[in-house]
């Protein structure tokens, strides 16, 4: 059986070892694909998912403050993102 590479380091679902404040950008990817995003202030989130083979942004709408999204993303766009105080979790 061939091993399939994963787009991020696998960890136990509840373990996060690093958090970095997010600066949304339309042109720059995050340093690493995330294991989750914490949203501190209500709004929308426009992202590129880590498993996508071509850039095709996904929109998460009306995310409430204090929400944890267990998603692997490579970019959080400035255009289309109104959520604030986000933290990328690795």
FIVO-184427 format. One record per residue: chain; x, y, z of N, C-alpha, C in turn. Coordinates in pm, whole numbers, plus 50000, padded with zeros to 5 digits. Each point is the difference from the previous one (the first is absolute). Example, Ala and Ser with C-alpha at 12.3 -4.5 7.8 and 13.67 -1.06 7.14 Angstrom:
! residues 2
<rec c="A" n_u="51319" n_v="49431" n_w="50780" ca_u="49911" ca_v="50119" ca_w="50000" c_u="50090" c_v="50120" c_w="50000"/>
<rec c="A" n_u="49965" n_v="50105" n_w="49928" ca_u="50082" ca_v="50119" ca_w="50006" c_u="49923" c_v="50109" c_w="50073"/>
This chain:
! residues 90
<rec c="A" n_u="50085" n_v="49882" n_w="50000" ca_u="49915" ca_v="50118" ca_w="50000" c_u="50090" c_v="50124" c_w="50000"/>
<rec c="A" n_u="49976" n_v="50090" n_w="49909" ca_u="50079" ca_v="50123" ca_w="49991" c_u="49955" c_v="50100" c_w="50106"/>
<rec c="A" n_u="50097" n_v="50073" n_w="50053" ca_u="49968" ca_v="50105" ca_w="50096" c_u="49958" c_v="50125" c_w="49926"/>
<rec c="A" n_u="49894" n_v="50063" n_w="50047" ca_u="49952" ca_v="50125" ca_w="49939" c_u="50045" c_v="50115" c_w="50089"/>
<rec c="A" n_u="50077" n_v="50095" n_w="49944" ca_u="50044" ca_v="50113" ca_w="50082" c_u="49882" c_v="50086" c_w="50042"/>
<rec c="A" n_u="50005" n_v="50050" n_w="50123" ca_u="49895" ca_v="50087" ca_w="50051" c_u="50045" c_v="50146" c_w="49985"/>
<rec c="A" n_u="49905" n_v="50091" n_w="49978" ca_u="50038" ca_v="50140" ca_w="49979" c_u="50041" c_v="50070" c_w="50129"/>
<rec c="A" n_u="49987" n_v="49935" n_w="50114" ca_u="50040" ca_v="50059" ca_w="50126" c_u="50040" c_v="49889" c_w="50096"/>
<rec c="A" n_u="50065" n_v="50035" n_w="50108" ca_u="50044" ca_v="49901" ca_w="50099" c_u="49880" c_v="49949" c_w="50077"/>
<rec c="A" n_u="49985" n_v="49869" n_w="50004" ca_u="49887" ca_v="49940" ca_w="50072" c_u="50026" c_v="50003" c_w="50151"/>
<rec c="A" n_u="49902" n_v="50040" n_w="50076" ca_u="50006" ca_v="50002" ca_w="50146" c_u="49865" c_v="49954" c_w="50053"/>
<rec c="A" n_u="49996" n_v="49974" n_w="50128" ca_u="49872" ca_v="49969" ca_w="50063" c_u="49908" c_v="50119" c_w="49978"/>
<rec c="A" n_u="49870" n_v="49978" n_w="49973" ca_u="49908" ca_v="50109" ca_w="49966" c_u="49994" c_v="50113" c_w="50101"/>
<rec c="A" n_u="50023" n_v="49975" n_w="50127" ca_u="49985" ca_v="50105" ca_w="50100" c_u="50131" c_v="50072" c_w="50033"/>
<rec c="A" n_u="50112" n_v="49957" n_w="49941" ca_u="50130" ca_v="50056" ca_w="50035" c_u="50043" c_v="50105" c_w="49898"/>
<rec c="A" n_u="50028" n_v="50120" n_w="50048" ca_u="50056" ca_v="50106" ca_w="49915" c_u="50121" c_v="50053" c_w="50075"/>
<rec c="A" n_u="50114" n_v="50008" n_w="49930" ca_u="50122" ca_v="50037" ca_w="50069" c_u="50048" c_v="50141" c_w="49969"/>
<rec c="A" n_u="49932" n_v="50069" n_w="49907" ca_u="50046" ca_v="50134" ca_w="49962" c_u="49881" c_v="50081" c_w="49951"/>
<rec c="A" n_u="49995" n_v="50126" n_w="50039" ca_u="49898" ca_v="50092" ca_w="49952" c_u="50064" c_v="50127" c_w="49949"/>
<rec c="A" n_u="49957" n_v="50047" n_w="49884" ca_u="50058" ca_v="50119" ca_w="49938" c_u="49887" c_v="50092" c_w="49956"/>
<rec c="A" n_u="50006" n_v="50129" n_w="50035" ca_u="49897" ca_v="50093" ca_w="49952" c_u="49997" c_v="50001" c_w="49847"/>
<rec c="A" n_u="49881" n_v="50007" n_w="49944" ca_u="49983" ca_v="49998" ca_w="49855" c_u="49998" c_v="50141" c_w="49944"/>
<rec c="A" n_u="50077" n_v="50021" n_w="49895" ca_u="49993" ca_v="50122" ca_w="49921" c_u="49948" c_v="49959" c_w="49862"/>
<rec c="A" n_u="49871" n_v="50022" n_w="49972" ca_u="49946" ca_v="49959" ca_w="49870" c_u="50073" c_v="50066" c_w="49885"/>
<rec c="A" n_u="50016" n_v="49926" n_w="49889" ca_u="50068" ca_v="50052" ca_w="49882" c_u="49942" c_v="49936" c_w="49874"/>
<rec c="A" n_u="49986" n_v="50078" n_w="49897" ca_u="49952" ca_v="49948" ca_w="49872" c_u="50113" c_v="49939" c_w="49917"/>
<rec c="A" n_u="50126" n_v="50019" n_w="50042" ca_u="50113" ca_v="49955" ca_w="49919" c_u="50099" c_v="49909" c_w="50073"/>
<rec c="A" n_u="49997" n_v="49996" n_w="50133" ca_u="50100" ca_v="49924" ca_w="50075" c_u="49934" c_v="49887" c_w="50078"/>
<rec c="A" n_u="50054" n_v="49878" n_w="49982" ca_u="49952" ca_v="49884" ca_w="50075" c_u="50051" c_v="50005" c_w="50144"/>
<rec c="A" n_u="49933" n_v="49925" n_w="50087" ca_u="50048" ca_v="49984" ca_w="50136" c_u="50130" c_v="49920" c_w="49996"/>
<rec c="A" n_u="50080" n_v="50009" n_w="50107" ca_u="50129" ca_v="49932" ca_w="50004" c_u="49983" c_v="49848" c_w="49984"/>
<rec c="A" n_u="49899" n_v="49943" n_w="50065" ca_u="49968" ca_v="49858" ca_w="49992" c_u="49849" c_v="49985" c_w="49991"/>
<rec c="A" n_u="49950" n_v="49889" n_w="49947" ca_u="49856" ca_v="49974" ca_w="50007" c_u="49958" c_v="49988" c_w="50146"/>
<rec c="A" n_u="49887" n_v="50056" n_w="50033" ca_u="49954" ca_v="49999" ca_w="50139" c_u="49937" c_v="49866" c_w="50037"/>
<rec c="A" n_u="49983" n_v="49979" n_w="50131" ca_u="49919" ca_v="49890" ca_w="50049" c_u="49867" c_v="50052" c_w="50050"/>
<rec c="A" n_u="49988" n_v="50132" n_w="50006" ca_u="49876" ca_v="50062" ca_w="50042" c_u="50014" c_v="50151" c_w="50002"/>
<rec c="A" n_u="49887" n_v="50067" n_w="50006" ca_u="49994" ca_v="50147" ca_w="50009" c_u="49907" c_v="50035" c_w="50114"/>
<rec c="A" n_u="50044" n_v="50090" n_w="50086" ca_u="49914" ca_v="50054" ca_w="50106" c_u="49960" c_v="50139" c_w="49956"/>
<rec c="A" n_u="49870" n_v="50028" n_w="50002" ca_u="49948" ca_v="50130" ca_w="49958" c_u="49957" c_v="50078" c_w="50123"/>
<rec c="A" n_u="50061" n_v="50116" n_w="50022" ca_u="49974" ca_v="50079" ca_w="50119" c_u="49886" c_v="50099" c_w="49987"/>
<rec c="A" n_u="49970" n_v="50043" n_w="49877" ca_u="49893" ca_v="50097" ca_w="49980" c_u="49916" c_v="49959" c_w="49879"/>
<rec c="A" n_u="49869" n_v="50007" n_w="50013" ca_u="49903" ca_v="49953" ca_w="49901" c_u="50026" c_v="50054" c_w="49861"/>
<rec c="A" n_u="49980" n_v="49914" n_w="49899" ca_u="50013" ca_v="50042" ca_w="49862" c_u="50011" c_v="49882" c_w="49906"/>
<rec c="A" n_u="50039" n_v="50030" n_w="49877" ca_u="50017" ca_v="49898" ca_w="49896" c_u="50148" c_v="49967" c_w="49985"/>
<rec c="A" n_u="50026" n_v="49880" n_w="49948" ca_u="50137" ca_v="49954" ca_w="49979" c_u="50010" c_v="49943" c_w="49860"/>
<rec c="A" n_u="50096" n_v="50049" n_w="49922" ca_u="50024" ca_v="49949" ca_w="49864" c_u="50140" c_v="49939" c_w="49999"/>
<rec c="A" n_u="50008" n_v="49871" n_w="49965" ca_u="50126" ca_v="49927" ca_w="50012" c_u="50027" c_v="49910" c_w="49879"/>
<rec c="A" n_u="50126" n_v="49960" n_w="49985" ca_u="50038" ca_v="49888" ca_w="49914" c_u="50023" c_v="49882" c_w="50093"/>
<rec c="A" n_u="49931" n_v="49890" n_w="49974" ca_u="50016" ca_v="49879" ca_w="50080" c_u="50130" c_v="49930" c_w="49960"/>
<rec c="A" n_u="50066" n_v="49936" n_w="50097" ca_u="50130" ca_v="49938" ca_w="49976" c_u="49996" c_v="49886" c_w="49899"/>
<rec c="A" n_u="49891" n_v="49927" n_w="49992" ca_u="49992" ca_v="49885" ca_w="49911" c_u="49961" c_v="50031" c_w="49857"/>
<rec c="A" n_u="49973" n_v="50125" n_w="49969" ca_u="49958" ca_v="50037" ca_w="49866" c_u="50119" c_v="50000" c_w="49905"/>
<rec c="A" n_u="49980" n_v="49949" n_w="49879" ca_u="50108" ca_v="49996" ca_w="49902" c_u="50011" c_v="50129" c_w="49921"/>
<rec c="A" n_u="49894" n_v="50079" n_w="49996" ca_u="50005" ca_v="50129" ca_w="49933" c_u="49933" c_v="50104" c_w="50090"/>
<rec c="A" n_u="50045" n_v="50125" n_w="49991" ca_u="49940" ca_v="50104" ca_w="50084" c_u="49852" c_v="50016" c_w="49967"/>
<rec c="A" n_u="49917" n_v="49970" n_w="50096" ca_u="49856" ca_v="50014" ca_w="49985" c_u="49947" c_v="50036" c_w="50139"/>
<rec c="A" n_u="49995" n_v="50129" n_w="50033" ca_u="49967" ca_v="50041" ca_w="50136" c_u="49867" c_v="49944" c_w="50050"/>
<rec c="A" n_u="49998" n_v="49970" n_w="50129" ca_u="49881" ca_v="49953" ca_w="50070" c_u="49958" c_v="50110" c_w="50096"/>
<rec c="A" n_u="49871" n_v="50029" n_w="50006" ca_u="49948" ca_v="50103" ca_w="50089" c_u="49925" c_v="49937" c_w="50117"/>
<rec c="A" n_u="50039" n_v="50036" n_w="50121" ca_u="49927" ca_v="49964" ca_w="50121" c_u="49930" c_v="50128" c_w="50044"/>
<rec c="A" n_u="49867" n_v="49999" n_w="50002" ca_u="49924" ca_v="50122" ca_w="50023" c_u="49944" c_v="50005" c_w="50142"/>
<rec c="A" n_u="49995" n_v="50121" n_w="50053" ca_u="49937" ca_v="50029" ca_w="50130" c_u="50056" c_v="49915" c_w="50114"/>
<rec c="A" n_u="50132" n_v="49995" n_w="50009" ca_u="50065" ca_v="49927" ca_w="50110" c_u="49989" c_v="50086" c_w="50125"/>
<rec c="A" n_u="49954" n_v="49940" n_w="50107" ca_u="49984" ca_v="50074" ca_w="50125" c_u="50133" c_v="50014" c_w="50074"/>
<rec c="A" n_u="50013" n_v="50105" n_w="50079" ca_u="50122" ca_v="50020" ca_w="50079" c_u="50020" c_v="49882" c_w="50094"/>
<rec c="A" n_u="50127" n_v="49964" n_w="50020" ca_u="50032" ca_v="49889" ca_w="50089" c_u="49985" c_v="49864" c_w="49936"/>
<rec c="A" n_u="49990" n_v="49996" n_w="49867" ca_u="49982" ca_v="49873" ca_w="49929" c_u="50135" c_v="49940" c_w="49963"/>
<rec c="A" n_u="50014" n_v="49868" n_w="50022" ca_u="50117" ca_v="49925" ca_w="49955" c_u="49958" c_v="49920" c_w="49878"/>
<rec c="A" n_u="50073" n_v="50018" n_w="49890" ca_u="49975" ca_v="49924" ca_w="49877" c_u="50114" c_v="49901" c_w="49981"/>
<rec c="A" n_u="49975" n_v="49870" n_w="50007" ca_u="50106" ca_v="49900" ca_w="49982" c_u="50029" c_v="49976" c_w="49851"/>
<rec c="A" n_u="50058" n_v="50102" n_w="49934" ca_u="50022" ca_v="49994" ca_w="49856" c_u="50148" c_v="50024" c_w="49968"/>
<rec c="A" n_u="50046" n_v="49934" n_w="49894" ca_u="50137" ca_v="50018" ca_w="49951" c_u="49995" c_v="50096" c_w="49882"/>
<rec c="A" n_u="50055" n_v="50119" n_w="50018" ca_u="50000" ca_v="50100" ca_w="49894" c_u="50142" c_v="50047" c_w="49971"/>
<rec c="A" n_u="50021" n_v="50045" n_w="49877" ca_u="50131" ca_v="50052" ca_w="49961" c_u="50000" c_v="50152" c_w="49984"/>
<rec c="A" n_u="49881" n_v="50059" n_w="49983" ca_u="49991" ca_v="50146" ca_w="49988" c_u="49868" c_v="50047" c_w="50056"/>
<rec c="A" n_u="50005" n_v="50114" n_w="50070" ca_u="49879" ca_v="50070" ca_w="50042" c_u="50002" c_v="50133" c_w="49926"/>
<rec c="A" n_u="49901" n_v="50019" n_w="49915" ca_u="49996" ca_v="50118" ca_w="49913" c_u="49957" c_v="50125" c_w="50077"/>
<rec c="A" n_u="50058" n_v="50114" n_w="49961" ca_u="49958" ca_v="50129" ca_w="50055" c_u="49864" c_v="50037" c_w="49939"/>
<rec c="A" n_u="49987" n_v="49980" n_w="49867" ca_u="49875" ca_v="50029" ca_w="49931" c_u="49900" c_v="49888" c_w="50032"/>
<rec c="A" n_u="49887" n_v="50037" n_w="50053" ca_u="49898" ca_v="49901" ca_w="50033" c_u="50005" c_v="49952" c_w="50144"/>
<rec c="A" n_u="50105" n_v="50036" n_w="50074" ca_u="50010" ca_v="49963" ca_w="50141" c_u="49966" c_v="50122" c_w="50085"/>
<rec c="A" n_u="49895" n_v="49987" n_w="50080" ca_u="49962" ca_v="50109" ca_w="50091" c_u="50019" c_v="49960" c_w="50146"/>
<rec c="A" n_u="50022" n_v="49870" n_w="50025" ca_u="50028" ca_v="49954" ca_w="50136" c_u="50132" c_v="50062" c_w="50046"/>
<rec c="A" n_u="50015" n_v="50020" n_w="50130" ca_u="50121" ca_v="50062" ca_w="50052" c_u="50053" c_v="49923" c_w="50119"/>
<rec c="A" n_u="50120" n_v="50041" n_w="50043" ca_u="50067" ca_v="49939" ca_w="50117" c_u="50013" c_v="49850" c_w="49985"/>
<rec c="A" n_u="50045" n_v="49957" n_w="49882" ca_u="50014" ca_v="49857" ca_w="49971" c_u="50137" c_v="49950" c_w="50041"/>
<rec c="A" n_u="50005" n_v="49873" n_w="50039" ca_u="50125" ca_v="49935" ca_w="50036" c_u="50009" c_v="49871" c_w="49920"/>
<rec c="A" n_u="50112" n_v="49983" n_w="49928" ca_u="50027" ca_v="49875" ca_w="49927" c_u="50061" c_v="49903" c_w="50101"/>
<rec c="A" n_u="49945" n_v="49880" n_w="50008" ca_u="50047" ca_v="49898" ca_w="50094" c_u="50070" c_v="49890" c_w="49923"/>
<rec c="A" n_u="50117" n_v="49960" n_w="50054" ca_u="50083" ca_v="49897" ca_w="49936" c_u="50026" c_v="49888" c_w="50099"/>
